[in-house]
Amino acid sequence: MQDPGTQEIMDYTTVPVGLVIEGKLWTGHRTSSTATCPECGRNGVMSTWMKRRQIIVHCGRIEGNTLVGIDFCNLESDAT
Ligand SMILES: [Zn+2]
């Protein structure tokens, strides 16, 4: 039995880097593995690049099979 009022909050800043996490983000990005964020230096789940954008989720909420970012960084690439 699952209590629908309980939401699972995941804190990825404490997980070791290099852990493969396959899933989906609320943005449509797919996650790949944990890594250290170049923006803030904390660990998080790194997504694959999509439309020159990459998201690193440091803290998120699991909704079904989607990870919704609560605390995350956006990386944008302007290099081609
Ligand atoms: Zn970050």
PDB file of the backbone (N, CA, C, O) and the ligand in Angstrom, with CONECT records:
HET     ZN  A 101       1
ATOM      1  N   MET A   1       0.842  -1.202   0.000  1.00  0.00           N
ATOM      2  CA  MET A   1       0.000   0.000   0.000  1.00  0.00           C
ATOM      3  C   MET A   1       0.876   1.250   0.000  1.00  0.00           C
ATOM      4  O   MET A   1       1.857   1.351   0.736  1.00  0.00           O
ATOM      5  N   GLN A   2       0.491   2.180  -0.838  1.00  0.00           N
ATOM      6  CA  GLN A   2       1.225   3.419  -0.895  1.00  0.00           C
ATOM      7  C   GLN A   2       0.321   4.560  -0.483  1.00  0.00           C
ATOM      8  O   GLN A   2      -0.799   4.688  -0.980  1.00  0.00           O
ATOM      9  N   ASP A   3       0.788   5.356   0.390  1.00  0.00           N
ATOM     10  CA  ASP A   3       0.033   6.522   0.804  1.00  0.00           C
ATOM     11  C   ASP A   3       0.177   7.610  -0.256  1.00  0.00           C
ATOM     12  O   ASP A   3       1.278   8.118  -0.468  1.00  0.00           O
ATOM     13  N   PRO A   4      -0.907   7.974  -0.919  1.00  0.00           N
ATOM     14  CA  PRO A   4      -0.794   8.980  -1.989  1.00  0.00           C
ATOM     15  C   PRO A   4      -0.396  10.361  -1.474  1.00  0.00           C
ATOM     16  O   PRO A   4       0.015  11.224  -2.250  1.00  0.00           O
ATOM     17  N   GLY A   5      -0.517  10.562  -0.190  1.00  0.00           N
ATOM     18  CA  GLY A   5      -0.136  11.848   0.366  1.00  0.00           C
ATOM     19  C   GLY A   5       1.356  11.964   0.613  1.00  0.00           C
ATOM     20  O   GLY A   5       1.869  13.050   0.881  1.00  0.00           O
ATOM     21  N   THR A   6       2.048  10.839   0.521  1.00  0.00           N
ATOM     22  CA  THR A   6       3.485  10.845   0.762  1.00  0.00           C
ATOM     23  C   THR A   6       4.231  10.926  -0.563  1.00  0.00           C
ATOM     24  O   THR A   6       4.042  10.091  -1.447  1.00  0.00           O
ATOM     25  N   GLN A   7       5.060  11.919  -0.685  1.00  0.00           N
ATOM     26  CA  GLN A   7       5.852  12.016  -1.897  1.00  0.00           C
ATOM     27  C   GLN A   7       7.299  11.745  -1.564  1.00  0.00           C
ATOM     28  O   GLN A   7       7.825  12.138  -0.523  1.00  0.00           O
ATOM     29  N   GLU A   8       7.913  11.053  -2.502  1.00  0.00           N
ATOM     30  CA  GLU A   8       9.281  10.655  -2.275  1.00  0.00           C
ATOM     31  C   GLU A   8      10.233  11.748  -2.741  1.00  0.00           C
ATOM     32  O   GLU A   8      10.326  12.039  -3.934  1.00  0.00           O
ATOM     33  N   ILE A   9      10.931  12.341  -1.798  1.00  0.00           N
ATOM     34  CA  ILE A   9      11.913  13.364  -2.123  1.00  0.00           C
ATOM     35  C   ILE A   9      13.289  12.714  -2.158  1.00  0.00           C
ATOM     36  O   ILE A   9      13.726  12.070  -1.204  1.00  0.00           O
ATOM     37  N   MET A  10      13.949  12.904  -3.282  1.00  0.00           N
ATOM     38  CA  MET A  10      15.269  12.318  -3.430  1.00  0.00           C
ATOM     39  C   MET A  10      16.328  13.408  -3.352  1.00  0.00           C
ATOM     40  O   MET A  10      16.247  14.425  -4.041  1.00  0.00           O
ATOM     41  N   ASP A  11      17.302  13.183  -2.518  1.00  0.00           N
ATOM     42  CA  ASP A  11      18.423  14.102  -2.414  1.00  0.00           C
ATOM     43  C   ASP A  11      19.622  13.436  -3.077  1.00  0.00           C
ATOM     44  O   ASP A  11      20.158  12.445  -2.580  1.00  0.00           O
ATOM     45  N   TYR A  12      20.029  13.999  -4.207  1.00  0.00           N
ATOM     46  CA  TYR A  12      21.112  13.379  -4.978  1.00  0.00           C
ATOM     47  C   TYR A  12      22.478  13.999  -4.690  1.00  0.00           C
ATOM     48  O   TYR A  12      23.483  13.598  -5.277  1.00  0.00           O
ATOM     49  N   THR A  13      22.507  14.969  -3.792  1.00  0.00           N
ATOM     50  CA  THR A  13      23.795  15.606  -3.522  1.00  0.00           C
ATOM     51  C   THR A  13      24.715  14.694  -2.711  1.00  0.00           C
ATOM     52  O   THR A  13      25.925  14.910  -2.647  1.00  0.00           O
ATOM     53  N   THR A  14      24.129  13.685  -2.102  1.00  0.00           N
ATOM     54  CA  THR A  14      24.931  12.805  -1.258  1.00  0.00           C
ATOM     55  C   THR A  14      25.297  11.492  -1.947  1.00  0.00           C
ATOM     56  O   THR A  14      26.042  10.683  -1.393  1.00  0.00           O
ATOM     57  N   VAL A  15      24.773  11.283  -3.155  1.00  0.00           N
ATOM     58  CA  VAL A  15      25.095  10.034  -3.842  1.00  0.00           C
ATOM     59  C   VAL A  15      26.463  10.138  -4.520  1.00  0.00           C
ATOM     60  O   VAL A  15      26.860  11.222  -4.949  1.00  0.00           O
ATOM     61  N   PRO A  16      27.174   9.035  -4.616  1.00  0.00           N
ATOM     62  CA  PRO A  16      28.481   9.082  -5.278  1.00  0.00           C
ATOM     63  C   PRO A  16      28.335   9.303  -6.779  1.00  0.00           C
ATOM     64  O   PRO A  16      27.332   8.906  -7.373  1.00  0.00           O
ATOM     65  N   VAL A  17      29.325   9.930  -7.388  1.00  0.00           N
ATOM     66  CA  VAL A  17      29.268  10.182  -8.829  1.00  0.00           C
ATOM     67  C   VAL A  17      29.513   8.889  -9.601  1.00  0.00           C
ATOM     68  O   VAL A  17      30.147   7.958  -9.104  1.00  0.00           O
ATOM     69  N   GLY A  18      29.001   8.856 -10.814  1.00  0.00           N
ATOM     70  CA  GLY A  18      29.219   7.708 -11.675  1.00  0.00           C
ATOM     71  C   GLY A  18      28.158   6.636 -11.555  1.00  0.00           C
ATOM     72  O   GLY A  18      28.256   5.579 -12.178  1.00  0.00           O
ATOM     73  N   LEU A  19      27.144   6.911 -10.750  1.00  0.00           N
ATOM     74  CA  LEU A  19      26.057   5.964 -10.579  1.00  0.00           C
ATOM     75  C   LEU A  19      25.085   6.124 -11.756  1.00  0.00           C
ATOM     76  O   LEU A  19      24.612   7.223 -12.043  1.00  0.00           O
ATOM     77  N   VAL A  20      24.802   5.008 -12.425  1.00  0.00           N
ATOM     78  CA  VAL A  20      23.899   5.088 -13.578  1.00  0.00           C
ATOM     79  C   VAL A  20      22.453   5.131 -13.105  1.00  0.00           C
ATOM     80  O   VAL A  20      21.980   4.225 -12.420  1.00  0.00           O
ATOM     81  N   ILE A  21      21.765   6.197 -13.482  1.00  0.00           N
ATOM     82  CA  ILE A  21      20.352   6.348 -13.126  1.00  0.00           C
ATOM     83  C   ILE A  21      19.585   6.603 -14.413  1.00  0.00           C
ATOM     84  O   ILE A  21      19.696   7.666 -15.024  1.00  0.00           O
ATOM     85  N   GLU A  22      18.810   5.613 -14.810  1.00  0.00           N
ATOM     86  CA  GLU A  22      18.055   5.764 -16.046  1.00  0.00           C
ATOM     87  C   GLU A  22      16.628   6.131 -15.728  1.00  0.00           C
ATOM     88  O   GLU A  22      15.911   5.386 -15.061  1.00  0.00           O
ATOM     89  N   GLY A  23      16.227   7.278 -16.207  1.00  0.00           N
ATOM     90  CA  GLY A  23      14.869   7.732 -15.932  1.00  0.00           C
ATOM     91  C   GLY A  23      14.510   8.888 -16.823  1.00  0.00           C
ATOM     92  O   GLY A  23      15.153   9.150 -17.839  1.00  0.00           O
ATOM     93  N   LYS A  24      13.474   9.568 -16.417  1.00  0.00           N
ATOM     94  CA  LYS A  24      12.931  10.643 -17.228  1.00  0.00           C
ATOM     95  C   LYS A  24      12.723  11.856 -16.342  1.00  0.00           C
ATOM     96  O   LYS A  24      12.295  11.731 -15.195  1.00  0.00           O
ATOM     97  N   LEU A  25      13.026  13.024 -16.875  1.00  0.00           N
ATOM     98  CA  LEU A  25      12.783  14.261 -16.142  1.00  0.00           C
ATOM     99  C   LEU A  25      11.486  14.903 -16.613  1.00  0.00           C
ATOM    100  O   LEU A  25      10.960  14.577 -17.678  1.00  0.00           O
ATOM    101  N   TRP A  26      10.991  15.808 -15.809  1.00  0.00           N
ATOM    102  CA  TRP A  26       9.757  16.518 -16.129  1.00  0.00           C
ATOM    103  C   TRP A  26       9.889  17.358 -17.396  1.00  0.00           C
ATOM    104  O   TRP A  26       8.887  17.751 -17.994  1.00  0.00           O
ATOM    105  N   THR A  27      11.106  17.625 -17.795  1.00  0.00           N
ATOM    106  CA  THR A  27      11.353  18.432 -18.989  1.00  0.00           C
ATOM    107  C   THR A  27      11.369  17.600 -20.262  1.00  0.00           C
ATOM    108  O   THR A  27      11.388  18.137 -21.370  1.00  0.00           O
ATOM    109  N   GLY A  28      11.361  16.274 -20.091  1.00  0.00           N
ATOM    110  CA  GLY A  28      11.472  15.393 -21.244  1.00  0.00           C
ATOM    111  C   GLY A  28      12.872  14.853 -21.445  1.00  0.00           C
ATOM    112  O   GLY A  28      13.087  13.925 -22.225  1.00  0.00           O
ATOM    113  N   HIS A  29      13.834  15.448 -20.727  1.00  0.00           N
ATOM    114  CA  HIS A  29      15.200  14.931 -20.780  1.00  0.00           C
ATOM    115  C   HIS A  29      15.235  13.531 -20.184  1.00  0.00           C
ATOM    116  O   HIS A  29      14.391  13.170 -19.364  1.00  0.00           O
ATOM    117  N   ARG A  30      16.211  12.757 -20.603  1.00  0.00           N
ATOM    118  CA  ARG A  30      16.448  11.469 -19.980  1.00  0.00           C
ATOM    119  C   ARG A  30      17.664  11.606 -19.072  1.00  0.00           C
ATOM    120  O   ARG A  30      18.615  12.322 -19.387  1.00  0.00           O
ATOM    121  N   THR A  31      17.617  10.917 -17.957  1.00  0.00           N
ATOM    122  CA  THR A  31      18.759  10.984 -17.055  1.00  0.00           C
ATOM    123  C   THR A  31      19.796   9.938 -17.457  1.00  0.00           C
ATOM    124  O   THR A  31      19.458   8.913 -18.049  1.00  0.00           O
ATOM    125  N   SER A  32      21.040  10.201 -17.136  1.00  0.00           N
ATOM    126  CA  SER A  32      22.088   9.249 -17.488  1.00  0.00           C
ATOM    127  C   SER A  32      22.786   8.719 -16.247  1.00  0.00           C
ATOM    128  O   SER A  32      22.701   7.529 -15.947  1.00  0.00           O
ATOM    129  N   SER A  33      23.469   9.586 -15.530  1.00  0.00           N
ATOM    130  CA  SER A  33      24.188   9.130 -14.346  1.00  0.00           C
ATOM    131  C   SER A  33      24.451  10.304 -13.420  1.00  0.00           C
ATOM    132  O   SER A  33      24.220  11.458 -13.781  1.00  0.00           O
ATOM    133  N   THR A  34      24.931  10.003 -12.239  1.00  0.00           N
ATOM    134  CA  THR A  34      25.236  11.076 -11.302  1.00  0.00           C
ATOM    135  C   THR A  34      26.609  11.661 -11.616  1.00  0.00           C
ATOM    136  O   THR A  34      27.518  10.958 -12.059  1.00  0.00           O
ATOM    137  N   ALA A  35      26.735  12.951 -11.378  1.00  0.00           N
ATOM    138  CA  ALA A  35      27.985  13.645 -11.667  1.00  0.00           C
ATOM    139  C   ALA A  35      28.065  14.888 -10.800  1.00  0.00           C
ATOM    140  O   ALA A  35      27.084  15.294 -10.177  1.00  0.00           O
ATOM    141  N   THR A  36      29.232  15.478 -10.771  1.00  0.00           N
ATOM    142  CA  THR A  36      29.393  16.730 -10.045  1.00  0.00           C
ATOM    143  C   THR A  36      29.007  17.882 -10.969  1.00  0.00           C
ATOM    144  O   THR A  36      29.457  17.966 -12.111  1.00  0.00           O
ATOM    145  N   CYS A  37      28.180  18.747 -10.453  1.00  0.00           N
ATOM    146  CA  CYS A  37      27.668  19.866 -11.240  1.00  0.00           C
ATOM    147  C   CYS A  37      28.753  20.923 -11.439  1.00  0.00           C
ATOM    148  O   CYS A  37      29.358  21.376 -10.468  1.00  0.00           O
ATOM    149  N   PRO A  38      29.004  21.320 -12.685  1.00  0.00           N
ATOM    150  CA  PRO A  38      30.005  22.374 -12.929  1.00  0.00           C
ATOM    151  C   PRO A  38      29.514  23.749 -12.504  1.00  0.00           C
ATOM    152  O   PRO A  38      30.311  24.679 -12.380  1.00  0.00           O
ATOM    153  N   GLU A  39      28.232  23.888 -12.282  1.00  0.00           N
ATOM    154  CA  GLU A  39      27.659  25.179 -11.875  1.00  0.00           C
ATOM    155  C   GLU A  39      27.880  25.451 -10.397  1.00  0.00           C
ATOM    156  O   GLU A  39      28.362  26.518 -10.016  1.00  0.00           O
ATOM    157  N   CYS A  40      27.525  24.480  -9.570  1.00  0.00           N
ATOM    158  CA  CYS A  40      27.537  24.743  -8.135  1.00  0.00           C
ATOM    159  C   CYS A  40      28.454  23.797  -7.365  1.00  0.00           C
ATOM    160  O   CYS A  40      28.663  23.973  -6.164  1.00  0.00           O
ATOM    161  N   GLY A  41      29.001  22.797  -8.052  1.00  0.00           N
ATOM    162  CA  GLY A  41      29.978  21.923  -7.412  1.00  0.00           C
ATOM    163  C   GLY A  41      29.400  20.809  -6.563  1.00  0.00           C
ATOM    164  O   GLY A  41      30.139  20.043  -5.945  1.00  0.00           O
ATOM    165  N   ARG A  42      28.068  20.719  -6.531  1.00  0.00           N
ATOM    166  CA  ARG A  42      27.454  19.634  -5.776  1.00  0.00           C
ATOM    167  C   ARG A  42      27.167  18.469  -6.707  1.00  0.00           C
ATOM    168  O   ARG A  42      27.200  18.621  -7.928  1.00  0.00           O
ATOM    169  N   ASN A  43      26.887  17.311  -6.133  1.00  0.00           N
ATOM    170  CA  ASN A  43      26.542  16.153  -6.947  1.00  0.00           C
ATOM    171  C   ASN A  43      25.064  16.194  -7.310  1.00  0.00           C
ATOM    172  O   ASN A  43      24.250  16.820  -6.631  1.00  0.00           O
ATOM    173  N   GLY A  44      24.747  15.513  -8.390  1.00  0.00           N
ATOM    174  CA  GLY A  44      23.358  15.460  -8.813  1.00  0.00           C
ATOM    175  C   GLY A  44      23.196  14.477  -9.958  1.00  0.00           C
ATOM    176  O   GLY A  44      24.167  13.901 -10.448  1.00  0.00           O
ATOM    177  N   VAL A  45      21.953  14.296 -10.374  1.00  0.00           N
ATOM    178  CA  VAL A  45      21.673  13.429 -11.512  1.00  0.00           C
ATOM    179  C   VAL A  45      21.758  14.265 -12.781  1.00  0.00           C
ATOM    180  O   VAL A  45      21.046  15.257 -12.939  1.00  0.00           O
ATOM    181  N   MET A  46      22.631  13.850 -13.670  1.00  0.00           N
ATOM    182  CA  MET A  46      22.853  14.582 -14.901  1.00  0.00           C
ATOM    183  C   MET A  46      21.975  14.012 -16.004  1.00  0.00           C
ATOM    184  O   MET A  46      21.902  12.797 -16.188  1.00  0.00           O
ATOM    185  N   SER A  47      21.320  14.889 -16.726  1.00  0.00           N
ATOM    186  CA  SER A  47      20.518  14.416 -17.857  1.00  0.00           C
ATOM    187  C   SER A  47      21.390  14.393 -19.102  1.00  0.00           C
ATOM    188  O   SER A  47      22.504  14.916 -19.118  1.00  0.00           O
ATOM    189  N   THR A  48      20.854  13.777 -20.137  1.00  0.00           N
ATOM    190  CA  THR A  48      21.527  13.840 -21.431  1.00  0.00           C
ATOM    191  C   THR A  48      21.232  15.203 -22.044  1.00  0.00           C
ATOM    192  O   THR A  48      20.282  15.875 -21.641  1.00  0.00           O
ATOM    193  N   TRP A  49      22.033  15.607 -23.003  1.00  0.00           N
ATOM    194  CA  TRP A  49      21.819  16.886 -23.667  1.00  0.00           C
ATOM    195  C   TRP A  49      20.587  16.802 -24.548  1.00  0.00           C
ATOM    196  O   TRP A  49      20.376  15.813 -25.250  1.00  0.00           O
ATOM    197  N   MET A  50      19.784  17.840 -24.505  1.00  0.00           N
ATOM    198  CA  MET A  50      18.653  17.915 -25.409  1.00  0.00           C
ATOM    199  C   MET A  50      18.459  19.375 -25.749  1.00  0.00           C
ATOM    200  O   MET A  50      18.363  20.214 -24.853  1.00  0.00           O
ATOM    201  N   LYS A  51      18.400  19.688 -27.028  1.00  0.00           N
ATOM    202  CA  LYS A  51      18.257  21.071 -27.494  1.00  0.00           C
ATOM    203  C   LYS A  51      19.289  21.976 -26.818  1.00  0.00           C
ATOM    204  O   LYS A  51      18.969  23.073 -26.362  1.00  0.00           O
ATOM    205  N   ARG A  52      20.514  21.501 -26.766  1.00  0.00           N
ATOM    206  CA  ARG A  52      21.636  22.257 -26.185  1.00  0.00           C
ATOM    207  C   ARG A  52      21.424  22.592 -24.718  1.00  0.00           C
ATOM    208  O   ARG A  52      21.993  23.557 -24.207  1.00  0.00           O
ATOM    209  N   ARG A  53      20.619  21.808 -24.054  1.00  0.00           N
ATOM    210  CA  ARG A  53      20.369  22.065 -22.652  1.00  0.00           C
ATOM    211  C   ARG A  53      20.551  20.763 -21.871  1.00  0.00           C
ATOM    212  O   ARG A  53      20.160  19.680 -22.307  1.00  0.00           O
ATOM    213  N   GLN A  54      21.143  20.918 -20.734  1.00  0.00           N
ATOM    214  CA  GLN A  54      21.349  19.776 -19.855  1.00  0.00           C
ATOM    215  C   GLN A  54      20.926  20.195 -18.463  1.00  0.00           C
ATOM    216  O   GLN A  54      21.142  21.334 -18.050  1.00  0.00           O
ATOM    217  N   ILE A  55      20.330  19.276 -17.755  1.00  0.00           N
ATOM    218  CA  ILE A  55      19.827  19.595 -16.423  1.00  0.00           C
ATOM    219  C   ILE A  55      20.498  18.679 -15.405  1.00  0.00           C
ATOM    220  O   ILE A  55      20.634  17.476 -15.628  1.00  0.00           O
ATOM    221  N   ILE A  56      20.905  19.253 -14.314  1.00  0.00           N
ATOM    222  CA  ILE A  56      21.436  18.457 -13.216  1.00  0.00           C
ATOM    223  C   ILE A  56      20.504  18.658 -12.020  1.00  0.00           C
ATOM    224  O   ILE A  56      20.349  19.768 -11.510  1.00  0.00           O
ATOM    225  N   VAL A  57      19.900  17.573 -11.596  1.00  0.00           N
ATOM    226  CA  VAL A  57      18.947  17.639 -10.488  1.00  0.00           C
ATOM    227  C   VAL A  57      19.674  17.284  -9.189  1.00  0.00           C
ATOM    228  O   VAL A  57      20.231  16.196  -9.048  1.00  0.00           O
ATOM    229  N   HIS A  58      19.654  18.219  -8.254  1.00  0.00           N
ATOM    230  CA  HIS A  58      20.283  17.970  -6.952  1.00  0.00           C
ATOM    231  C   HIS A  58      19.277  17.403  -5.963  1.00  0.00           C
ATOM    232  O   HIS A  58      19.611  16.583  -5.107  1.00  0.00           O
ATOM    233  N   CYS A  59      18.072  17.848  -6.097  1.00  0.00           N
ATOM    234  CA  CYS A  59      17.009  17.363  -5.230  1.00  0.00           C
ATOM    235  C   CYS A  59      15.732  17.337  -6.053  1.00  0.00           C
ATOM    236  O   CYS A  59      15.408  18.305  -6.741  1.00  0.00           O
ATOM    237  N   GLY A  60      15.013  16.233  -5.980  1.00  0.00           N
ATOM    238  CA  GLY A  60      13.810  16.121  -6.796  1.00  0.00           C
ATOM    239  C   GLY A  60      12.769  15.226  -6.159  1.00  0.00           C
ATOM    240  O   GLY A  60      12.999  14.566  -5.146  1.00  0.00           O
ATOM    241  N   ARG A  61      11.620  15.236  -6.797  1.00  0.00           N
ATOM    242  CA  ARG A  61      10.488  14.481  -6.301  1.00  0.00           C
ATOM    243  C   ARG A  61      10.109  13.453  -7.365  1.00  0.00           C
ATOM    244  O   ARG A  61      10.038  13.775  -8.551  1.00  0.00           O
ATOM    245  N   ILE A  62       9.868  12.229  -6.938  1.00  0.00           N
ATOM    246  CA  ILE A  62       9.472  11.186  -7.872  1.00  0.00           C
ATOM    247  C   ILE A  62       7.958  11.226  -8.047  1.00  0.00           C
ATOM    248  O   ILE A  62       7.205  11.072  -7.085  1.00  0.00           O
ATOM    249  N   GLU A  63       7.532  11.430  -9.262  1.00  0.00           N
ATOM    250  CA  GLU A  63       6.102  11.394  -9.562  1.00  0.00           C
ATOM    251  C   GLU A  63       5.881  10.339 -10.632  1.00  0.00           C
ATOM    252  O   GLU A  63       6.157  10.563 -11.811  1.00  0.00           O
ATOM    253  N   GLY A  64       5.385   9.197 -10.212  1.00  0.00           N
ATOM    254  CA  GLY A  64       5.239   8.083 -11.143  1.00  0.00           C
ATOM    255  C   GLY A  64       6.617   7.618 -11.567  1.00  0.00           C
ATOM    256  O   GLY A  64       7.408   7.172 -10.736  1.00  0.00           O
ATOM    257  N   ASN A  65       6.911   7.719 -12.863  1.00  0.00           N
ATOM    258  CA  ASN A  65       8.262   7.357 -13.310  1.00  0.00           C
ATOM    259  C   ASN A  65       9.020   8.591 -13.778  1.00  0.00           C
ATOM    260  O   ASN A  65       9.976   8.491 -14.547  1.00  0.00           O
ATOM    261  N   THR A  66       8.587   9.748 -13.311  1.00  0.00           N
ATOM    262  CA  THR A  66       9.234  10.997 -13.709  1.00  0.00           C
ATOM    263  C   THR A  66       9.876  11.656 -12.498  1.00  0.00           C
ATOM    264  O   THR A  66       9.314  11.666 -11.403  1.00  0.00           O
ATOM    265  N   LEU A  67      11.051  12.200 -12.716  1.00  0.00           N
ATOM    266  CA  LEU A  67      11.740  12.934 -11.654  1.00  0.00           C
ATOM    267  C   LEU A  67      11.496  14.427 -11.874  1.00  0.00           C
ATOM    268  O   LEU A  67      11.882  14.988 -12.899  1.00  0.00           O
ATOM    269  N   VAL A  68      10.856  15.052 -10.904  1.00  0.00           N
ATOM    270  CA  VAL A  68      10.558  16.484 -10.982  1.00  0.00           C
ATOM    271  C   VAL A  68      11.576  17.234 -10.144  1.00  0.00           C
ATOM    272  O   VAL A  68      11.705  16.988  -8.944  1.00  0.00           O
ATOM    273  N   GLY A  69      12.295  18.143 -10.770  1.00  0.00           N
ATOM    274  CA  GLY A  69      13.356  18.863 -10.073  1.00  0.00           C
ATOM    275  C   GLY A  69      12.828  19.870  -9.076  1.00  0.00           C
ATOM    276  O   GLY A  69      11.920  20.642  -9.384  1.00  0.00           O
ATOM    277  N   ILE A  70      13.390  19.863  -7.888  1.00  0.00           N
ATOM    278  CA  ILE A  70      13.064  20.869  -6.874  1.00  0.00           C
ATOM    279  C   ILE A  70      14.245  21.836  -6.791  1.00  0.00           C
ATOM    280  O   ILE A  70      14.085  23.057  -6.785  1.00  0.00           O
ATOM    281  N   ASP A  71      15.424  21.243  -6.727  1.00  0.00           N
ATOM    282  CA  ASP A  71      16.666  22.006  -6.693  1.00  0.00           C
ATOM    283  C   ASP A  71      17.530  21.458  -7.820  1.00  0.00           C
ATOM    284  O   ASP A  71      18.007  20.325  -7.764  1.00  0.00           O
ATOM    285  N   PHE A  72      17.722  22.277  -8.836  1.00  0.00           N
ATOM    286  CA  PHE A  72      18.453  21.782 -10.007  1.00  0.00           C
ATOM    287  C   PHE A  72      19.184  22.911 -10.697  1.00  0.00           C
ATOM    288  O   PHE A  72      18.901  24.084 -10.454  1.00  0.00           O
ATOM    289  N   CYS A  73      20.127  22.559 -11.558  1.00  0.00           N
ATOM    290  CA  CYS A  73      20.845  23.537 -12.353  1.00  0.00           C
ATOM    291  C   CYS A  73      20.604  23.267 -13.835  1.00  0.00           C
ATOM    292  O   CYS A  73      20.477  22.120 -14.264  1.00  0.00           O
ATOM    293  N   ASN A  74      20.546  24.335 -14.591  1.00  0.00           N
ATOM    294  CA  ASN A  74      20.420  24.277 -16.047  1.00  0.00           C
ATOM    295  C   ASN A  74      21.766  24.580 -16.667  1.00  0.00           C
ATOM    296  O   ASN A  74      22.383  25.595 -16.343  1.00  0.00           O
ATOM    297  N   LEU A  75      22.224  23.732 -17.538  1.00  0.00           N
ATOM    298  CA  LEU A  75      23.447  24.022 -18.274  1.00  0.00           C
ATOM    299  C   LEU A  75      23.075  24.244 -19.725  1.00  0.00           C
ATOM    300  O   LEU A  75      22.321  23.473 -20.318  1.00  0.00           O
ATOM    301  N   GLU A  76      23.619  25.314 -20.287  1.00  0.00           N
ATOM    302  CA  GLU A  76      23.334  25.559 -21.689  1.00  0.00           C
ATOM    303  C   GLU A  76      24.615  25.605 -22.466  1.00  0.00           C
ATOM    304  O   GLU A  76      25.627  26.139 -22.013  1.00  0.00           O
ATOM    305  N   SER A  77      24.555  25.043 -23.630  1.00  0.00           N
ATOM    306  CA  SER A  77      25.714  25.019 -24.490  1.00  0.00           C
ATOM    307  C   SER A  77      25.507  25.961 -25.650  1.00  0.00           C
ATOM    308  O   SER A  77      24.529  25.847 -26.389  1.00  0.00           O
ATOM    309  N   ASP A  78      26.430  26.897 -25.810  1.00  0.00           N
ATOM    310  CA  ASP A  78      26.336  27.737 -26.998  1.00  0.00           C
ATOM    311  C   ASP A  78      27.416  27.364 -27.989  1.00  0.00           C
ATOM    312  O   ASP A  78      27.518  27.939 -29.073  1.00  0.00           O
ATOM    313  N   ALA A  79      28.214  26.396 -27.602  1.00  0.00           N
ATOM    314  CA  ALA A  79      29.230  25.894 -28.533  1.00  0.00           C
ATOM    315  C   ALA A  79      28.579  24.908 -29.490  1.00  0.00           C
ATOM    316  O   ALA A  79      27.706  24.133 -29.101  1.00  0.00           O
ATOM    317  N   THR A  80      28.999  24.945 -30.705  1.00  0.00           N
ATOM    318  CA  THR A  80      28.426  24.035 -31.678  1.00  0.00           C
ATOM    319  C   THR A  80      29.378  22.884 -31.957  1.00  0.00           C
ATOM    320  O   THR A  80      29.065  22.005 -32.760  1.00  0.00           O
TER     321      THR A  80
HETATM  322 ZN    ZN A 101      24.253  22.544  -9.609  1.00  0.00          ZN2+
END
